[in-house]
């Protein structure tokens, strides 16, 4: 955990506790859309909502360790200002609603550690996504934990400890947006922003029973980076319902003037209220080549097969198919490791980085330049080859992960190679859509017999967020997954 000093504006960095007594958990916090309605109806105040979120975060920190930094004093001041604006009749999509953002995202006045140990100066300006959330009226209550430089599907490290899954604290919530997922699943905040470079929104959403949207590349700016991780990484929402995720996506969406990727706007909230029509859905069990031979765990397969049966019952045509992934991993590895090398090279104290990060830095440096340019040049052909699936289908359905959430510590002391192999076996399905830059939505698929959440991906071609969101909303209306909550933290 960082030793950053408290500031008058932002309050202290959060640190995990292990021995503090906790008060009984309060009733569930309202979701994002419900919070906006309560504020508009004057049923509650922003000050009450933000104070409630801050109290929940502090109470849950010893158990879940979801947050790296908390903006207690600043958030309460912003909530009081939001109440004045609401009383004056002003209305904005998120005016006065508390939300959290992942600690790879710049928030003025707070350092951006991105899961790393050591000291970092506070950011002087907000990232574009945070600027847009503020413009929509949101109150940023804090920054959530991420694994080091977002590399792994777990949220653990020497800088801050282990972030734990609200459904079973012996297990990871996933990564790298594990802090955001844990915070939303436990009801500490109504919704949170994460980032997804190889499944880092969808994987923790699957393992914490949430809706997680990986939007089209460029849909939500990654400023101050204009092409994060060689175009692999996008920002996206995590929420308990499709409507809440869509609302956060609409609020955060938009480009910075310097962004490389600028897709036309979508209306996610409108899509969440729209009938998707009768769709042709391809169900794919076989993941891309990862050299692990991994297929889905029987309990994951059972849950996703049940979801496919629900889609068929709702009137969609569902059949098994095999996307032509080809050797897409040969494009992913240079881009991913070059991206890690770019971020790691900026760290002021490289010796503090995890040995696996330093290994990725060396690999990324070797594969940079001409190799990574060649990998990126293959993307157009990959669009054509994999996109051919959508000549006959509207949506691709796959498991989000091959395995349920691993136990905390599963990846401890593993070498870089063994970490990559173990990670690829557990999570072989998500990353190709980062190479393509296309959208995907994780939806809850149910639970293992021991009560661990698993998820399924709805994947589409370029700029298909509205169709995927409409389909996810139809599933949610039928399955009502939001009725299931984890035990109080």
N, C-alpha and C positions, 0 to 999 in steps of 0.2 A: 504494500500500500504506500502511496506517495506520502512524503512528509511535508507536502505543501503547506505553507502557513495559512491560517484563517485570514480572510479579508473582511473589512467592514461591509462590503457590498454583497459578498457571495456566501459567507459562512465557511465552516471548515470542510476539508476533505473528509469523506466518510471512511471509517476503518472498521473491519470486522470485529465483532465482540464474541466472546464465548461464555461469559459468566454473568451477564446482566439479567436481572429478573424482567419478565415481560408481562404487560397487562393482558387481560383476555382480549381476543381479537374482536373488533367491531363488526357490525353488519357489512355486507359487501358494498364496495364503492360503486356508484352508478357508472355505466359506460359512457363513452364519449358523446354519442348522440343524446342519450338521456340527460347527461350533465348540461348540454347546451339548452335542452328543453326546460329543465328545472331553473336554469338561470334566466331564460327568457320569460318564464312565468313568475319570476320573483319568489319561487318556492324555496330557494337557497341563495347563497351568495358565493362569489368567487373566494372571498376570504375563508368561508367555512370549508369549501371544497379543497382549497390549497392547504389549509391547516390540517385537515383530515388526512390528505395525502402525505404530508410531511410527518405526521404522527405515525401513520402506518409504516412508512419507510424506516423511521428510527426504531420502531418496535420490531420489525422483521429483520433488520440488519444483522443481529447476532445469529439468526438462523439461516437466512437466505443469502446475505451478502450480495445484494443485487446492484448496489450503487457504489460508484467511485467518489462522486462529489455531490453535495447537496447545496442548493441555493436558498436556504431557509429564509434569511432576512430579505434578500432581494425578491424572492418569489412572493412573500407576503406583502411587500410594498407594491409589487405589480398587481397582485390580487385586489388590494384596496383601490388602486387606480382603475382597474377593470370594473369594480363595483360602482365607482362614480360614473363611469361611461355608460354602464348598463342603466343606472338610475336616470341618466339624461336621455335615455331612449335609443342609444346606439346599439346596433346589432351587427355582429360579425360571425363567421362560421364557428369560431372557437373562442369567442370573447370570454375570458375568465376561467377557462377550463385547464386544469393541470395536466401536463404531459411530460414525458421524459425522452431524452435522446441518448444514443450510444456514445461512448467515450472515444469514438474516432471522429466526432463531429465538433467543430469549433463553436463554442459558446463564449462570447466576450466576457472576460474577467476570470475564466477558468482555464487551467492547462488542459491540453489534449494529450493524454498519455497513451491512448490506443493500446491499453493492456501492458504497457512497459513500465519497468522500474526506473527510478531516478527522477531528477527534477526537470520540469519543463516550465517555461515562462507562460503566464496566462495569455490566452488568445486576445488580440486587440479588437477583433471584429467577429461578428457572427458569420458562420457559414451561410450560404444562400438558402439552404433548406430551413435553417433556424430563423433566418430573416423572414422567410415566408410564413413560417408558423407564428411568429410574433405578429406579423401583419394581419394574420387571421384572428389574432386576439389571444392565442394560447399563452399560458404561463409555464415556462420551463422550470420544473422543480429540481432537476438534477441530471447527472450523467451516469449512465449505467455501465457496468463492467463488460469488458471484452477480453478475450484471450489476446496474447501478444501479437500485434499487427494483424489480427483477424484470421490467423492461419488455420485454426483447428476447430472441430465440432464439439468443443468443450470450452468452458469458461473458468479456467484455473491458471494460477501462476504465482510466482513468489512476490510479485508486486502488490497483490491484493488478496491472496488466498484462493478459496474455491467458492464460486457461486453455485447454489444448490437448487434442485428442482422442487417447486412447491408440492408436487404430487407425491414425492418420496425424496427426502433430503439426502438419502444415501446415493442418489443418482444425479448426473449432470442435467441441466436444462438444455444442453446443447451449446453450440457456438457458431459463429463468434458473437452473435447478438444475444448471448445467454442472459446477460443482466436485464436487457429490455424484456425478454420473454418471461423471466422469472417475476419481474415487477408487475407485468400485466396479468399473468396467470394467477398470481397471489392477490390481485386486487389492490395493489399499492397505488397504481395510477390507472386511469381509464384506457390509455393506449400509449405506445412508445414508438419512436423511430429506431430502426436498425439499419444495417447494411448487409448486402448479399454479394459476395464475390465468388462463392462456390456452393451456395446453399445457406449462407449464414443468417438469412431471415427465415427461410422455409424449414431448415432442420430444427432450430429451436422452437419454431411454431409447432412442428409435428410432435416434438417431445414434451410440450407443455400444454397441448390441447387448445391451440390458438389458430386464428386465421392470420396468415402471413403472406403479404403480396411482394413478389419481386417484379417491379414494373419494367417496362421497356427501357433499354439503355437511354439515358438522357431525360427520362420522364421527370425525375427528381434530381436536381443538380447535386453534384459531388464537390462543388466549389468549397474550398479554394483549390481543389484538384480538378482539372478539367477532363481527365481521362484516367480515373483511378485504377490502379493495378492493370494497366494496359487494356483498359476498356472492359474488364471483367466485373468490376464492382458497381453496384447501384444502391441507392438508398430506398428503403421501403418500410411500410407500417406493420406493426404487430398489434392485434386487438382480439377481443373475445368474440366479436361478431363481424360479419361482412360489412354491415352498415358503418360500424366504427372504423374499420380499416379503410373503407372507401372514403370516409370523411377526412381522415388524416392524410390520405393520399392526395385528395383534391387540394387540401390546404398547403401541403409541402411541394406540390408539383410546380415545375417551371424552371427555366434556364437562367443561368448567369450569362451576361453578355459574352464572356470568353469561352463558354462551353463548346466542345466539339460536336456534341450530339443534341439535336433539338427536334424531337418528334412533335407532331401536331397534338394539340391538347385533347384530353378525353374528359368525360364527365362520369367519374367513378360512382358518385353517389346516385346519380340517375340510373346507372346500370344496375346498382344493387336493388332497385325497385322494379326492374324490368324482367318480363318473362323471357328466358333465353331461347324459346322455341324448341323444336325437336332437333337435336344435334346428333351427329355421327361421331362416336367416341371410340378411339382406339385404346385398348388396354395393353400395356407393354410390361412384361415381367422381366425381360432380359435387360440388364444394364449395359452401358457401354463397356468396352474392354478396359479392365483395370488390372489385369494380370493376377487378381486374387481369386477368381472363380466364384465370387460371392453372388448369391441370389438372396431373395428375401427370407428372413426368419419365418417359420411356419405361422407364428402369431401375427406377424405383419401381413403375410399373404392372406390369412383368414380375414383380417380387418379390411384390407383393400378390396378383396373379392366381395365382401358384403356391401361395401360402398358402390362397387360396380353394379351389383344387383339392385341397389336403390336407384341408381341412375336409369337402369332399364325399366324398373317399375314406374318411374316418373315419365316414361315415354321416349327415352333416348335409345338410339341403336348403339349397342355396345358390343364390340368384338375384339378378340385378341389380334395384335399386329406386332410387327418388328420394325421399329425405325432403323434406317440405315445410318448408324452413327459413324461408321468408318473408324479411322484412327484419330478421332477428334482429340484424344489425350495428347497427341504429339503437338497440337496447337495450344492446349491448355497449359502444360507444364512450363514452357518458356515464358508465357505471359504471366503466369502466377508467380514464378520465382523471380522474374525481372521486377515485378511489382513489389514483392517483398524486399528485394535489394534496394529499390528506390526509396522506400520508407525507412528501412533499417539504416541506410547510409546517412540519414538526417539525425539519427539519435546522437545526442552529445556525449554519451558514455557507452560506446559499443560493448565494452566488457560486461555490462549489466544485462545484455540480451541473452535469452535462452540459447544454449549451444545449438539447438535445432534451428533457431532463427539465423544464427551465424552460418550454419551449413547452407540454408536456403539463400542467404546473401551471396555466398561464394558461387553456388550453382547459378543464381540469377545473373551474377556478373558475367559468368562464362557464356550464358545463353542470351545475353543482351545483344543489342545492336542488330547485326544482320540476321541472326537466328530468330529473334523475336519479331523482326519485320516480316520475315518469311512466314512465320506462324500467323501473323495478323492478315497477311495477304491471302491465306487459305480460307478466310471467313466467307467470302462470297461463294466459293464452291461448296462449303459446308451448308450455307443457307439453301442452296439448290438441292443438294443431296438429301439432307434431313427434312427440308421443307416439302419435298415431294410427298411426304406422308399426308400433308394437308390438302393434296389434290383429291383425296378420297375421304378425309376425316376433318372434323371441325376442331376437335380437342384431343389431346393425348393425356391419358390417365396412367400414372405410375405410382408405386410407393414413393414417399419422400425419402425415406431411409430404408436400408435393408434390415436394420436391427432396432430394437427398442433402445431407450437411453441407457448408455453404459453407467457403471458405478463411478462415483468420484474416485479419482486416483488411477483409473484404468490405464492412462497414458503416462503416468509418472515413470521417470527413469528410462523410458524407451529411447532408443537412438532415433535420429532423424528418419532413417529408412524404416524402422519398425513402426514409428508413429505414422508415417505415410501409408504403409501397408494396412495397419489396423484401421486407420481412418477411411481408406478406400473401401475396405470390406464392409464397414458399417454404413457408409454414406456414398454409394456409387451412382446415385440417380440424379442428383441436383445440378452438378457443375456444368454439364453440356449447355444448358440454357444460358449460362454466363458467357460462354464462348460465343454463342449465337447472338446474345444481346436481346433475347426475346422474353416476353413476360410469362410468369407462372404464379400460381396461387396454391399455398398449402391449405388444406382443409382437414379438420380433425376426422380421423377414421375410426376412433374407438380406443379401446384399452386392451392390454394384455391381461391374462388371467390374474396376474399379480398387481394389476391396477396402474401400469405404466402407459402413458399416452403414446399413440403412433398416428401418423398422418399419411395423406395421399396428395399428390401433386396434380393440379389441372394445368396443363401446359398448352400454349398456343403459338401460332406464327407471329410474325412481326406485328406489333401494335394491336394486339387482340385482347387488351386488358378488359374492355367492356364486356365482351362475351364471357370471359373467364369469371369475372365478378358476378355477372347475372346468373351463371350456372352455380357458382358457389352459394349465392343467396337462395336459390331454389333448393339446394341440398340442405341448407341451414333451416329453412322453413319446415322441411320434412323431418329432419333429425334432431333439431333443437339442441345442438351440442352445448349451447351456452347455459343450459340448465345444470350441467355438471361442473362443479367447482372443487378445487383441491381443499384439503383440510386447512384450517387457519395456521399461518406460520408461527 
